[in-house]
Amino acid sequence: MPQFNPRDITWLSFNERVLQEAMDGTVPLHLRIKFLGIFSNNLDEFFRVRVAGLKRAMDFKQKHIETSFFEEPQKILDKINEVVIKQQKNFNKAWDKIQKKMAEQGVFIKTSPELTEKQKSFVEQYFHDEVEANVIPIILRENTPMPYLRDKSLYIGVAMRKKSWEYESNYAIIEVPSKVLGRFVIIPSENNEKDVMLLEDVIIHNLPYIFSYFGYDDFQAHCFKVTKDAEFDLDNDINTTLADKIEKGVKSRRKGKPTRFVFDENMDKALLELLIRKLNLSKKDSIIPGQKIHNFKHFMDFPNVFNNSEKPVERTSFLHPAFSKEGRVTDVIIKKDVLLSFPYHNYNPVIDLLREAAMDPDVKSIQITIYRLASNSKIINALINAARNRKQVTVMIELRARFDEEANLVWKEKLEQEGIKVLLGLSNKKVHAKLCSIKKRSHNKTIQYGFVSTGNFNEKTAKVYGDHLLMTSNRAVMADINKVFNLFRKPDTNPAVALKSCKSLMVCPVYMRERIYQHIDREISEAKAGRKAKMIIKVNSLSDRGMIKKLYDAAEAGVEIDMIVRGIFCAVQQKKFKKKINAISIVDEYLEHARVMYFYNKGNEDIYISSADWMTRNLDYRVEAAIKIVQKDIKSEILDILKIQLRDNVKARILDNGMKNKYKHQNGNAIRSQIETYHYLKNKIDKL
């Protein structure tokens, strides 16, 4: 039995859990379609990052390979192709079933041969009015270079000829301008039907017009897409700023080598061979035949054309009871800690706290870390208002947040234009900690308050991501946050020295691993002494070799271990364990994103919320922060939520050695943890 499961194979197992939601007939239809979109988008990113990394790793030294991947890259790549092709078949089955359910509701996705005369007229007019100006056909010739293909775009491959010709077909490709126009066109329909046409089918319907100059009368058109290596190397030129390096790297990413080619299995064979040759792909590359529709990620935004009976009961976010009375958020936080749990609690108090600080004449400074922001960020607007009101605003923005590099470069420029001090962190470590500190001076007294979060300061994702955010004025916590920001201001300082005295925060990359080990060792000692020893760990991913071995030691000693791991889970149950590691994954309507650690500690119960997953990159190569929860009622609340999640027997899958994704068996009443958590937190308001 292997000691670890390869990280990338366990990630595919997680994505299969997403696909299970799309295959589940009890899930509302529009959500099943959305889960297909999430599955597809996840897979795109997986090939852009992880598969690309495995291919580059073929040149690494054997020792480094074993440490990073647990197996030889080629073996993992072969297994990935095997799993992905199997999942694609299940994806196709799910989509077929969904389309039948759509048809029962009178919802149809139409193609050109299925259009009525009235619909044809509409589609042709829509093409002339909206689409034509955005369509640029490119003729493909054997002896000319392959044109540049965008990584996230969908393309139509066209084989065209004259029926009277004895000659071979000519070929062209057309980029589908979905970024400009969207993917879905609602077309006129009759008999209470709701007809939708994909943008690529609008273009395919108009191919005779597009190529009318050439006189072709026979067209075969099928879609394909290319996924490219999304990694880029930052040059080591000391005269180049990090921002310049990131900008250069983003541009170089566009030239990344293809890592996957997905095509309609009915594509013209000669055109398919031509595309493969021009993309310099080989049999070792991921060349994956599929059905007609690609870039399913757009289906996350499928138009709402379904009947009302398909819509789930609305569970809108609600205001935390601490803010139910009129008054300022600031005044509440200065008196006591408040835990916000998203998406159940409304995100507005976070925005309000920053807005109040921007207007409060006693506030002198605001410090905050930024990783991923909403496109029209209210967080940024509040910070800009604070700067305009002469507050000293400092923003630590992580330019290397993958796929958000360009957006964060724009935010950096905007903030600096407003006179805000922008810090770029440490040269060789991403800043992933979620911290904010506000300082005010009132009646000759300095007051500090702020917040620490498990997730990004992003009001958009807070509607669908399950996270915790602690708002606090605890002096020890604020002192530790200031130490972290002082490190950002002096990035050449040794982090081990700068953060050594942190008591309320566990901070990566220097002390979090060590202190978690200490907590686990204490539970091991208790178990060996025959006393109660228990841990509950909730993370997005578990892949760090050291952490897994420490869990093995605890299980072997008899520590009771419960784990809630959404994604990657590299641990393997061992026969030598005195107590089996009880591990589940919950995939449901909201994305489980919070990281929580609970240690029984002889009945004293230590609880932390954290920004860090148990991955080597987080623990050793990023700046992360975990905060110890000290307020009794908040500790109790977090533990209650963990217990609800561990009882889930509707959306919880058992994480076993075979990665079978079996649902947890129902004993008694059905418990769907996200709904139970909603009611648990809502009842706290109703009891007031």
Residue pairs with C-beta under 8 A, 6 or more apart in sequence:
1 572
1 574
1 575
1 657
2 70
2 572
3 572
4 70
4 545
4 548
4 570
4 571
4 572
5 70
5 569
5 570
5 571
5 572
5 657
5 659
6 69
6 70
6 71
6 76
6 79
6 570
7 50
7 69
7 70
7 543
7 568
7 570
8 46
8 50
8 51
8 54
8 69
8 76
8 80
9 76
9 79
9 80
9 83
9 659
10 543
10 567
10 568
10 569
10 570
10 659
11 46
11 50
11 567
11 568
12 46
12 80
12 83
12 84
12 87
13 569
13 659
13 661
14 566
14 567
14 568
14 569
14 585
14 587
15 39
15 42
15 43
15 46
15 87
16 87
16 90
16 661
17 585
17 587
17 653
17 661
18 35
18 38
18 39
18 42
18 587
19 35
19 36
19 39
19 87
19 90
19 91
19 94
20 587
20 653
20 661
21 27
21 31
21 32
21 35
21 587
21 588
22 32
22 33
22 35
22 36
22 39
22 91
22 94
22 98
23 32
23 90
23 93
23 94
23 97
24 32
25 97
25 101
27 35
28 310
28 311
28 312
29 98
29 101
29 102
29 105
29 306
29 310
30 302
30 304
30 306
30 310
30 311
31 312
31 589
32 94
32 98
32 101
33 98
33 299
33 302
34 299
34 300
34 302
36 91
36 94
36 95
36 98
36 296
36 299
37 296
37 297
37 298
37 299
37 300
37 301
37 302
38 297
38 300
39 91
39 296
40 91
40 295
40 296
40 297
40 299
41 296
41 297
41 300
43 84
44 152
44 227
44 297
45 230
45 403
47 227
47 259
47 260
47 286
48 151
48 227
48 228
48 229
48 230
48 256
48 259
49 230
49 231
49 402
51 77
51 80
51 259
51 260
51 286
52 228
52 229
52 230
52 231
52 256
52 257
52 259
53 231
54 69
54 73
54 76
54 77
54 80
55 73
55 77
55 229
55 257
55 259
56 229
56 231
57 64
57 65
57 68
57 69
57 73
58 73
58 74
60 68
65 72
65 73
67 545
69 76
70 570
77 284
80 286
81 286
81 288
84 286
84 288
85 288
88 288
88 290
92 290
92 291
95 291
95 293
99 109
102 108
102 109
102 306
105 194
105 306
105 307
105 310
106 191
106 192
106 193
106 194
107 193
107 194
107 195
107 196
107 305
107 306
108 114
108 189
108 193
108 194
108 195
108 196
109 195
109 196
109 197
109 198
110 119
110 187
110 195
110 196
110 197
110 201
111 197
111 201
111 204
112 123
112 201
112 204
112 205
115 123
115 187
115 205
116 190
118 188
119 187
119 188
119 189
119 195
120 205
122 187
122 188
123 185
123 187
123 197
123 202
123 205
123 206
124 205
124 206
124 209
126 185
126 202
127 202
127 203
127 205
127 206
127 209
130 181
131 177
131 181
131 199
131 202
131 203
131 206
132 206
134 177
134 180
134 181
135 174
135 175
135 177
135 203
135 210
136 174
136 175
137 158
137 172
137 173
137 174
137 210
137 211
138 147
138 172
138 173
138 174
139 170
139 171
139 172
140 146
140 171
140 172
140 173
140 271
140 274
140 275
140 278
142 274
145 278
146 278
146 279
147 173
148 254
149 155
149 226
149 279
150 175
150 254
151 226
151 227
151 228
151 230
151 253
151 254
151 256
152 295
153 175
153 176
153 178
153 179
153 225
153 295
154 175
154 176
154 178
154 200
154 223
154 224
154 225
154 294
154 295
155 173
155 174
155 175
155 176
155 223
155 224
155 225
155 226
156 173
156 174
156 176
156 200
156 203
156 204
156 221
156 222
156 223
157 171
157 172
157 173
157 221
157 222
157 223
157 224
157 263
157 267
157 268
157 271
157 272
157 275
158 171
158 172
158 173
158 174
158 207
158 211
158 219
158 220
158 221
158 271
159 169
159 170
159 171
159 219
159 220
159 221
159 268
159 270
159 271
160 169
160 170
160 171
160 172
160 207
160 211
160 214
160 216
160 218
160 219
160 220
161 167
161 168
161 169
161 170
161 216
161 218
162 215
162 216
162 217
162 218
163 217
163 218
168 270
169 220
169 268
169 270
169 271
170 214
170 216
171 268
171 270
171 271
171 274
172 211
174 203
174 210
176 183
176 199
176 200
176 203
176 223
177 199
178 199
178 295
178 298
181 199
182 199
182 298
182 301
183 198
183 199
183 295
183 298
183 299
183 301
184 196
184 197
184 198
184 199
184 298
184 301
184 302
184 303
185 196
185 197
185 198
185 199
185 202
186 194
186 195
186 196
186 303
186 305
187 195
187 196
187 197
188 195
189 195
194 305
196 303
196 305
198 293
200 223
203 210
204 219
204 221
207 219
207 221
208 216
208 217
208 219
211 219
220 267
220 268
220 271
222 263
222 264
222 266
222 267
222 268
222 292
223 263
223 264
223 292
223 293
223 294
224 261
224 262
224 263
224 264
224 267
224 275
224 294
225 261
225 262
225 294
225 295
226 258
226 260
226 261
226 279
227 258
227 259
227 260
227 261
227 262
228 253
228 254
228 256
228 257
228 258
228 259
229 253
229 256
229 257
229 258
229 259
230 253
230 256
230 402
230 403
231 253
231 256
232 249
232 250
232 252
232 253
232 256
233 249
233 252
234 242
234 245
234 246
234 249
235 245
235 248
237 245
240 248
242 399
242 424
242 427
243 399
243 409
243 412
243 424
246 399
246 400
246 405
246 409
247 409
249 405
250 405
250 406
250 409
258 279
258 280
258 281
258 285
259 285
259 286
260 285
260 286
260 287
260 288
261 275
261 276
261 279
261 281
261 285
261 286
261 287
261 288
262 288
262 289
262 290
262 294
263 272
263 275
263 287
263 288
263 289
263 290
263 294
264 289
264 290
264 291
264 292
264 294
265 289
265 290
265 291
266 292
276 287
281 287
312 589
315 675
315 678
317 342
317 343
317 344
317 345
317 346
317 347
317 463
318 344
318 345
318 346
318 681
318 682
318 685
319 345
319 346
319 348
319 349
319 685
320 338
320 340
320 345
320 346
320 349
321 684
321 685
321 688
322 332
322 336
322 338
323 329
323 332
323 338
323 349
324 685
324 688
328 352
328 356
329 349
329 352
329 353
329 356
329 471
330 353
330 356
330 357
330 360
330 449
332 338
333 353
333 449
333 471
333 472
333 473
334 447
334 449
334 473
335 473
336 631
337 470
337 471
337 472
337 473
337 474
337 630
337 631
337 634
338 349
338 470
338 471
338 472
339 468
339 469
339 470
339 471
339 629
339 634
339 637
339 638
340 347
340 349
340 350
340 468
340 469
340 470
340 471
341 466
341 467
341 468
341 594
341 637
341 641
341 677
341 681
342 455
342 462
342 463
342 465
342 466
342 467
342 468
342 469
343 462
343 463
343 464
343 465
343 466
343 590
344 677
344 678
344 681
344 682
345 681
347 459
347 462
347 463
349 471
350 379
350 451
350 457
350 459
350 469
350 471
351 378
351 379
351 382
351 459
353 438
353 451
353 471
354 366
354 379
354 382
354 383
354 386
354 436
354 438
355 382
355 385
357 363
357 366
357 382
357 386
357 391
357 438
357 440
358 366
358 382
358 383
358 385
358 386
358 389
358 391
359 385
359 389
360 440
362 440
362 441
362 442
363 386
363 391
363 438
363 439
363 440
364 391
364 392
364 439
364 440
364 441
365 391
365 392
365 393
365 394
365 437
365 438
365 439
366 383
366 386
366 391
366 392
366 393
366 394
366 436
366 437
366 438
366 439
367 393
367 394
367 395
367 396
367 435
367 436
367 437
367 438
367 450
367 481
367 482
367 485
368 379
368 383
368 394
368 395
368 396
368 435
368 436
368 437
368 457
369 395
369 396
369 397
369 398
369 431
369 433
369 434
369 435
369 436
369 457
370 379
370 395
370 396
370 397
370 398
370 408
370 411
370 457
371 398
371 401
371 404
371 431
371 432
371 434
371 456
371 457
372 401
372 404
372 456
372 458
372 461
373 379
373 380
373 404
373 407
373 408
373 411
373 456
373 457
373 458
374 458
374 459
374 460
374 461
375 407
375 460
377 411
377 458
377 459
378 459
379 457
379 458
379 459
380 411
380 414
380 415
383 393
383 395
383 415
383 420
384 414
384 415
384 418
384 420
386 393
387 393
387 418
387 419
387 420
388 418
392 421
393 420
393 421
394 420
394 421
394 422
394 423
394 485
394 489
395 415
395 420
395 421
395 422
395 423
396 423
396 424
396 425
396 431
396 485
396 488
397 408
397 411
397 412
397 415
397 422
397 423
397 424
398 408
398 425
398 430
398 431
398 432
399 405
399 408
399 409
399 412
399 424
400 430
401 408
401 430
412 422
415 422
416 422
423 485
423 488
423 489
425 431
425 488
425 491
425 623
426 487
426 488
426 491
426 495
426 623
427 491
428 621
429 509
429 621
429 622
429 623
430 621
430 622
430 623
431 488
431 622
431 623
432 611
432 612
432 618
432 622
432 623
432 624
433 484
433 507
433 508
433 611
433 623
433 624
433 625
434 452
434 453
434 454
434 455
434 456
434 457
434 469
434 611
434 625
435 450
435 451
435 452
435 481
435 484
435 485
435 625
436 450
436 451
436 452
436 457
436 481
437 448
437 449
437 450
437 478
437 481
437 482
437 485
438 448
438 449
438 450
439 446
439 447
439 448
440 446
440 447
440 448
441 447
447 473
448 473
448 475
448 478
448 482
449 471
449 472
449 473
449 478
450 471
450 472
450 473
450 478
450 481
451 469
451 470
451 471
451 472
452 469
452 470
452 472
452 477
452 481
452 505
452 609
452 625
452 627
453 467
453 468
453 469
453 470
453 611
454 467
454 468
454 469
454 593
454 594
454 595
454 596
454 609
454 610
454 611
455 461
455 462
455 465
455 467
455 469
455 593
455 594
455 611
464 589
464 590
464 591
465 590
465 591
465 593
466 590
466 591
466 592
466 593
466 594
466 674
467 593
467 594
468 594
468 596
468 609
468 638
470 609
470 627
470 629
470 634
472 478
472 627
474 504
474 630
476 503
476 504
477 504
477 505
477 627
479 504
480 502
480 503
480 504
480 505
480 507
481 505
483 498
483 499
483 501
483 502
484 499
484 502
484 505
484 507
484 623
484 625
486 493
486 498
487 493
487 495
487 498
487 499
487 623
490 498
495 507
495 509
495 510
495 623
496 510
496 511
499 507
499 510
499 511
500 510
500 511
502 511
504 627
504 628
504 630
505 625
505 626
505 627
505 628
506 512
506 515
506 516
506 608
506 610
506 625
506 626
506 628
507 623
507 624
507 625
507 626
508 612
508 618
508 619
508 620
508 622
508 623
508 624
508 625
509 619
509 620
509 621
509 622
509 623
509 624
512 610
512 612
512 619
512 624
512 626
513 546
513 547
513 619
513 620
516 547
516 550
516 597
517 546
517 550
519 535
519 597
519 599
519 601
519 606
520 535
520 550
520 551
520 553
520 554
520 559
520 599
522 599
522 601
523 533
523 534
523 535
523 554
523 559
523 599
523 600
523 601
524 533
524 553
524 554
524 557
524 559
526 532
526 533
526 559
526 600
526 602
527 533
527 554
527 557
527 558
527 559
527 578
528 557
528 558
531 602
532 560
532 600
532 603
533 554
533 557
533 558
533 559
533 560
533 600
534 559
534 560
534 561
534 562
534 598
534 599
534 600
535 554
535 559
535 560
535 561
535 562
535 597
535 598
535 599
535 600
536 562
536 563
536 564
536 596
536 597
536 598
536 639
536 642
536 646
537 561
537 562
537 563
537 564
537 565
537 596
537 597
537 598
537 614
538 563
538 564
538 565
538 592
538 594
538 595
538 596
538 597
538 642
538 645
539 563
539 564
539 565
539 566
539 595
539 613
539 614
540 565
540 566
540 567
540 568
540 592
540 593
540 595
540 613
541 565
541 566
541 567
541 568
541 569
541 613
541 614
541 615
542 548
542 563
542 565
542 568
542 569
542 570
542 571
542 613
542 614
542 615
543 568
543 570
543 614
543 615
543 616
544 614
544 615
544 616
544 618
544 619
545 616
546 616
547 614
547 619
548 570
548 571
551 561
551 571
551 581
552 571
552 574
552 577
554 561
555 561
555 574
555 577
555 578
555 579
555 580
555 581
556 574
556 576
556 577
556 578
557 578
558 578
558 579
559 579
560 579
561 579
561 581
561 582
562 582
562 583
562 642
562 646
563 569
563 581
563 582
563 583
563 584
563 655
564 583
564 584
564 585
564 586
564 592
564 642
564 645
564 646
565 583
565 584
565 585
565 655
566 585
566 586
566 587
566 591
566 592
566 593
567 585
568 615
569 583
569 585
569 655
571 581
571 583
572 657
573 580
573 581
573 656
573 657
582 646
583 654
583 655
584 645
584 646
584 648
584 652
584 653
584 654
584 655
584 664
585 652
585 653
585 655
585 661
586 592
586 645
586 648
586 651
586 652
586 653
586 673
586 674
587 651
587 653
588 651
588 672
588 673
588 674
589 674
590 674
592 645
594 609
595 609
595 610
595 611
595 612
595 613
595 626
596 607
596 608
596 609
596 610
596 638
596 642
597 606
597 607
597 608
597 610
597 626
598 605
598 606
598 607
598 638
598 639
598 642
599 605
599 606
599 607
605 635
605 639
606 628
607 628
607 629
607 635
607 638
607 639
608 626
608 627
608 628
608 629
609 626
609 627
609 629
609 638
610 624
610 625
610 626
610 627
611 624
611 625
611 626
612 618
612 619
612 622
612 624
612 625
612 626
618 624
629 635
629 638
640 680
641 677
641 680
644 671
644 673
644 676
644 677
644 680
645 652
645 673
645 677
647 671
647 673
647 676
648 664
648 671
648 672
648 673
648 676
649 663
649 664
649 665
649 666
649 667
649 670
649 671
650 663
650 666
650 670
650 671
650 672
650 673
651 672
651 673
651 674
652 663
652 664
652 673
653 661
653 662
653 663
653 664
654 660
654 661
654 662
654 663
654 664
656 662
